[in-house]
Structures are given as structure tokens and as C-alpha cells.
Amino acid sequence: MNKNLSSISLKEYAEESYLNYSMYVILDRALPHIGDGMKPVQRRILYAMSELGLNAGSKYKKSARTVGDVIGKFHPHGDSAAYEAMVLMAQNFSFRYPLVDGQGNWGTQDDPKSFAAMRYTESKLTGFADLLLSELKLGTVDWQPNFDGSLLEPTILPAKIPSILLNGTTGIAVGMATDIPSHNINEVLDACIHVLDHPKATTKDLLKFIKGPDFSNPAPIIVSAEELSEIYETGRGGFKIRAHWDTEGNDIVVRALPHQASGSKILEQIADQMQKKKLPMVVDLRDEGDHKEPVRLVISLKSNRVDPTEVMNHLFATTDLQKNYRANMNLISLKGSPRVFALKDLIAEWLKFRQLTVMRKLEHRLDQVHDRIHILEGLLIVYLDLDKVIHIIRNSDEPKKELMKAFKISEIQTNAILEIRLRQLAKLEQIKLEEEKSGLEAERSELEKIIKSKARLKTYIKNELKEIKDNFGDDRNSPIESTSEARAFSEEEVVTSEAVTVILSKAGWIRSAKGHDIDPATLAYRGDDKLHHFAQGRNNQTAVFFDSGGKAFSLPAHSLPSARGMGEPLTGRVVAESGVTFEGVAIGSEESQILISNSAGFGFISNLSNAISNQKKGKQFMKTPDGASVISPIAINKNHKFVAATFCSQDSKGKVSNKMLIFPIEELPVLPKGKGNKLISISTKSFKEKSEFMMDVCCLSEDSKLHIHHEGKTGGKTWTIKELEDYISARAKRGRVLPTGYNGRIMLEEITKPSEAAPE
């Protein structure tokens, strides 16, 4: 065993490895540095392009060449990842101020990743990128070895502007993320100048200059003053971006989409709503975008009576025509650690970086000036005796030592003399050297003044920022609006009110037919299936289905399948318990009333709203005794005065008789749910023995008639209320035996005048 080896616990190894990986992702991949606003891959792309001479004034070169240099020299990762980072910096809909000038297909806002392969595109740097690179070789930054130690690369770019605020960024690291929106350069530079002049400025002061985020199109940003203040005070918050639109006749024309929103996806979202009949007021949808007008989505309305603002508010709430954006200004500080910055702290930190950078640039230039003046002083000394200089150079074996001894000059000065051409040793050149020396001495004096004075340094930076603003400044694109919340249409607003008949078959299949003038019994049914129950209402109402166990299931009437087909099983829409059957349906306004009853003889009146539920498994509406089954519900109107109920009775000798009881409807309780009261007297023992059970229930008005018939058969007899006086008694009585011939299962049906039909 090698004695030089040491052991470490798995726990310690895992913790250290994970920590190292986390820091690598945070510092070297996901989060930008506050100084130049760049992630490492972006910084390396810009540096590689500058080394290839791809500045704004140069010719375009194949993007593959740049990517090759990036991954071969500085960033040993996948070429596709490097190219995608490069594409992002070239897309004017991704970067507010693009850093790469691309030629060819670099993607579209609708599909940002539709860019051509790097072998087909060409690129160079933009003029804006020069603001990050121009001072790179002026002693402004530190350099580090590349991944294999063969080259040096800058640790950071000497940015003249706070790039992180101008172009923003997004990134996900380990345990943290960053989301910084882009801003307008004029506003940001004005804020920087204000902080230079007023170091104690507050966020409130800065918001006088920075109105809010600013993106590359005129889509308005929806954010309140309070929300903006929170974002810039804490570094965290959120805002919305809403599509920019106007009208042309009956057409809504969308001319700008939220940042990075896809027009084709939005069209799909709207088309899906149209297909589901959630937008009946929209009749057509078109994408008329072209090269001149990349974004032009046309939404055609049914008529000029439709309010386009209401339609757009609905679409803002239900599609990507309005998107939410998060702000989390998390980036690498000058100390090298991640930090969430408030606006004031971010600008102050960047200005500190800029002051340090400018100071290094000035000191570097001062050293260069010192060195040049030193050389010029040596050259001017030898001009006093040129003949002696020439003699020493021609005749001496060691002219360097002889010149240093003869003229008392330094080695550096001597080297400069020896490297000069003899033809330059003329009186005219002496004059040029004196002029150069004089100019450099003046520059040295100015540099020393700036370096020694904080006020002069601030003035120097202010003048730089003002010059950049003059050269690169532009107007704000994105207006800031504080608009009310978008609201989606309710189902009642979307669905047009039409008369419908909801049909429930014996096998539990459901469908909806237009109008109230159809006979559901005449419709086609599957196999041996037939009509069981139906109800009339409107298609913007809720249909409630009742199972034999007393549960109620709710479905929007407009969502039911058309009666032109066979319909579909109700069990496909709801979750019912095993063994139950569906016994009836009710539909109407939430204030409408129904009579619900069961075969054990219990029942009550309730508002339909009490039965409505959004749960697929339904709502327990009526409590039924063991063995009892719910009877089809009866819709109650204001004219109903009586309740008619029939029950079957079998005596000890096996003789069967059918009885009927009619009682005032006011004797029934109005309950939200429950067991109810007895409609007709059936003993618990008799019901359990199945010798007595209630068959059917019906509501009657004083002018309506009662049709009595056997289940599943035509014929029967129709009675007026006057003819039924012998059957009228109090609730919970036994009733009277029906005439001979009514021995099977008896069904009741109210026959009304047209004016007495149940309200819709």
C-alpha cells in the first residue's frame, strides 16, 4: 500500500465535490459579473472575435471560425452551446443592444432557435461591443491562463457602460438564479451620472431617471409604481408585458408581442379557444407578418358591437399576449461572490468598478508617458553632439557602454539611440522630438492631476458617459403602464343563451338537443337503450344529473355532446360509485327549484344551486335509506300547488294494489340537502321487506292535468284536479287505491297549458 495516500470519508468527499461543482456553476457558467455584465462564455466569445480582428469596421467572417477559436482556445465545451450564446448576443429581440452583428439567418422572435448552422452564418462585432473591449490592452484588467495554460485571457472586460442593466440576463445556477431585465441606455447613464454627483442618492431619486425596464419592441410593461419601487429597492419582484395592439375596422391588429413571446404559439392558443367555443365573438384569425412588419396578428371580430378592449382583456388573461416576468438582480459582485443588488447598490458597485478600471488605465498611460519622456530626454542629449555619437557607433567595439559613459544616459536611452536610423539624426527630427516631449509633459501633468483628485476622476468618467450617451443613446421602446388586471370571460359571457333539451338515457348516456320542441323519445338510441329522463333549459346553464344513491353531478350544458349523435356515457365525465344508476337530470337557473324524492317515500324541495358542485365525484345531495333509489327530479314552477305520489303495496296474501296521494306542495320543506320528509306513508319494515315502495312523483297546478300510465306503455288516462279531489289529503297519508287496471308500475306526467311551462 502506498504510504503517501490519505483517506477521506465519503460524506466529506461528496460535500466538497458538490460545493466545488456549485461554485463552478455559479461563478463560471450561470451568473454574470457586475463589471462587464458577461457570463464567461459570452466574455470569451467577444474576446475571441476581437483577437480575430472582427471589429465593427471589418468584414464579416464565418461564425464557425469564431466558435472554433472560442472552444479551441478558451472555452472547452460543446460548439452548439457556444454558438447559441453567440446567437443570443446577435438577436435584436433578445439583446436590447446586440453585441454581435450577424449576417444570414439568426432566428426570429417567433422561433428564436430557428437560426442557421454556424457554417452558413457570418458575423462580426457591433460598435456597441467596442464599449466593452476598447480598453482591453491598456492595462485595465487582470489576465489569467486559459484552460491548458498556453494562452492568456482577460478575467473581465473593461466595460465603459453598466452592460448588465442595459442588456439584462437570465440564468439558473445551483440553489440560485438571476433574472435581470434590460433598460434604456440614456436612462441608465443619466442615473450613473446622478450617483457620481450625489453618492447618497436614494432609489426614489434614481427612479426619476430610470422609468423601468425597456425591451426591444413597443409592447407596454404593466407595472405599478409600488411594484417598480419594490423591484429596485430589494432587487426582487415581478412585472407583466402586454402586447401592443390597435384596431382596423372590425379587426384587432397586434403589432408587438411581449419579450420572447411566440406569435405562432399565441395563434394556437386563440385558435384552441375558438374551437372550444370560448370566443364566439371572434370569426377569423390571421398572421399577416412580413419583412416590413414582422409582427402583425389579425383577430377579426363578429361585428362592431363587440368591444375589442374586453376581447383583448380576455386574451391577456388566457394567452401569451400577456406574460409575467420575474426580476431577480443576482450577480457576481466585485468581491467575487453572488449577491442580489438593489438598483442604487448595483450602480454604485459598477461605478466603483469603473473608477478602478479608469485609474488603472490612467496609471498605465502615465507609465507609458514616463518611459517615452525618458527616451526623448536621452535622444535630445545626443543631438547636442551628433558627430561624437556617430564616431562612437562606427569605431567602438562596445558602443553601448561608450555612449552611456560619454553622455551619462541610461541603458534604455542608449538602446533607443542605437535603434534609431542615422538619417533621422537631423535638425528637423530634433524639433519633432522637442514638440513630442512638450506634449507628453503636458499629458503627464494632466494625468497626475486626475489620478490624485477624486473629483477630477469623477468628472473624467462623467464626460465619458456623456460622450457614450451622445453616440449610442436612443429613445425608450417600452411604455410603462399601470393598467387594471386582465380578466377572462366567464362561461356565461362566452356562451350564447340558447334553448336546449338535456337527455338522459336508461343506460346513462347523455346529450343535448337544440330547442324545446323536440320529442326525446323519438331520437335514435343504442341497441335496447331508450329515453329515461329529460329536462329543458338554456345552454349557458348547468345541467345536474342525479344517481340512485342521492349524489348530484354537475356539467355545463354547452359542453354536452350534440343530440345529432348517440351522445356519450355520463361515466366518462364523472366518477360514480359502482352499482349506482343515473335516474334523472335537472337544469335551470341557480334560483330555480326542484322536488327530489326516493322510493322509500321521502322527499324535499331545494334550490338547484344546492346540488351544483365542481367535483367530478359529485355531491351527496339526498340521503337515501338502505335499498332506496332516487326518483327522477321534478322542476317546480310558481304555478305548482300540489304534489302527486304513487306507491305500490302488497298485503300478506300477496295481493298488489297501487295507491295515489295528492297533497299541497307547501307541506314539503325547503332544504339545502338531506333526507327530507315523508311524502306518503310507507313503513320502514314494509319497505325493507319490499312489500311497499313509492313509484313516481309529479307536481301539479290548479289548471294542469295528471296523466297516469304504465311505465314504457302508451295510453293511460288523463285526470283534471277536480276529478282527483278524492285523492287529495295531507302529506304522509296512505292515499287511495287507483282504479282497476293500474296494477303495474305506474308513472305520472303533468299536462300543462303552454303558458304554464316551467320557466327557463
C-alpha positions, 0 to 999 in steps of 0.5 A: 500500500502506498504510504503517501495516500490519505483517506477521506470519508465519503460524506466529506468527499461528496460535500466538497465535490458538490460545493466545488461543482456549485461554485463552478456553476455559479461563478463560471457558467450561470451568473454574470459579473457586475463589471462587464455584465458577461457570463464567461462564455459570452466574455470569451466569445467577444474576446475571441472575435476581437483577437480575430480582428472582427471589429465593427469596421471589418468584414464579416467572417464565418461564425464557425471560425469564431466558435472554433477559436472560442472552444479551441482556445478558451472555452472547452465545451460543446460548439452548439452551446457556444454558438447559441450564446453567440446567437443570443448576443446577435438577436435584436429581440433578445439583446436590447443592444446586440453585441454581435452583428450577424449576417444570414439567418439568426432566428426570429422572435417567433422561433428564436432557435430557428437560426442557421448552422454556424457554417452558413452564418457570418458575423462580426462585432457591433460598435456597441461591443467596442464599449466593452473591449476598447480598453482591453490592452491598456492595462485595465484588467487582470489576465489569467491562463486559459484552460491548458495554460498556453494562452492568456485571457482577460478575467473581465472586460473593461466595460465603459457602460453598466452592460448588465442593466442595459442588456439584462440576463437570465440564468439558473445556477445551483440553489440560485438564479438571476433574472435581470431585465434590460433598460434604456441606455440614456436612462441608465447613464443619466442615473450613473451620472446622478450617483457620481454627483450625489453618492447618497442618492436614494432609489426614489431619486434614481427612479426619476431617471430610470422609468423601468425596464425597456425591451426591444419592441413597443409592447407596454410593461404593466407595472405599478409604481409600488411594484417598480419601487419594490423591484429596485429597492430589494432587487426582487419582484415581478412585472407583466408585458402586454402586447401592443395592439390597435384596431382596423375596422372590425379587426384587432391588429397586434403589432408587438408581442411581449419579450420572447413571446411566440406569435405562432404559439399565441395563434394556437392558443386563440385558435384552441379557444375558438374551437372550444367555443370560448370566443364566439365573438371572434370569426377569423384569425390571421398572421399577416407578418412580413419583412416590413412588419414582422409582427402583425396578428389579425383577430377579426371580430363578429361585428362592431358591437363587440368591444375589442378592449374586453376581447383583448382583456380576455386574451391577456388573461388566457394567452401569451399576449400577456406574460409575467416576468420575474426580476431577480438582480443576482450577480457576481459582485466585485468581491467575487461572490453572488449577491442580489443588488438593489438598483442604487447598490448595483450602480454604485458597485459598477461605478466603483468598478469603473473608477478602478478600471479608469485609474488603472488605465490612467496609471498605465498611460502615465507609465507609458508617458514616463518611459517615452519622456525618458527616451526623448530626454536621452535622444535630445542629449545626443543631438547636442553632439551628433558627430561624437555619437556617430564616431562612437557607433562606427569605431567602438567595439562596445558602443553601448557602454561608450555612449552611456559613459560619454553622455551619462544616459541610461541603458534604455536611452542608449538602446533607443539611440542605437535603434534609431536610423542615422538619417533621422539624426537631423535638425528637423527630427530634433524639433519633432522630438522637442514638440513630442516631449512638450506634449507628453509633459503636458499629458503627464501633468494632466494625468497626475492631476486626475489620478490624485483628485477624486473629483477630477476622476469623477468628472473624467468618467462623467464626460465619458458617459456623456460622450457614450450617451451622445453616440449610442443613446436612443429613445425608450421602446417600452411604455410603462403602464399601470393598467387594471388586471386582465380578466377572462370571460366567464362561461356565461359571457362566452356562451350564447343563451340558447334553448336546449333539451338535456337527455338522459338515457336508461343506460346513462348516456347523455346529450343535448338537443337544440330547442324545446320542441323536440320529442326525446323519445323519438331520437335514435338510441343504442341497441335496447337503450331508450329515453329515461329522463329529460329536462329543458333549459338554456345552454349557458346553464348547468345541467345536474344529473342525479344517481340512485344513491342521492349524489348530484353531478354537475356539467355545463350544458354547452359542453354536452355532446350534440343530440345529432349523435348517440351522445356519450356515457355520463361515466366518462365525465364523472366518477360514480360509485359502482352499482349506482344508476343515473335516474334523472337530470335537472337544469335551470337557473341557480334560483330555480327549484326542484322536488327530489324524492326516493322510493322509500317515500321521502322527499324535499324541495331545494334550490338547484344551486344546492346540488351544483358542485365542481367535483367530478365525484359529485355531491351527496345531495339526498340521503337515501335509506338502505335499498332506496333509489332516487326518483327522477327530479321534478322542476317546480314552477310558481304555478305548482300547488300540489304534489302527486305520489304513487306507491305500490303495496302488497298485503300478506296474501300477496295481493298488489294494489297501487295507491295515489296521494295528492297533497299541497306542495307547501307541506314539503320543506325547503332544504339545502340537502338531506333526507327530507320528509315523508311524502306518503306513508310507507313503513320502514319494515314494509319497505325493507321487506319490499312489500311497499315502495313509492313509484313516481312523483309529479307536481301539479297546478290548479289548471294542469292535468295528471296523466297516469300510465304504465311505465314504457306503455302508451295510453293511460288516462288523463285526470283534471284536479277536480276529478282527483279531489278524492285523492287529495289529503295531507302529506304522509297519508296512505292515499287511495287505491287507483282504479282497476287496471293500474296494477303495474308500475305506474308513472305520472306526467303533468299536462300543462297549458303552454303558458304554464311551462316551467320557466327557463 
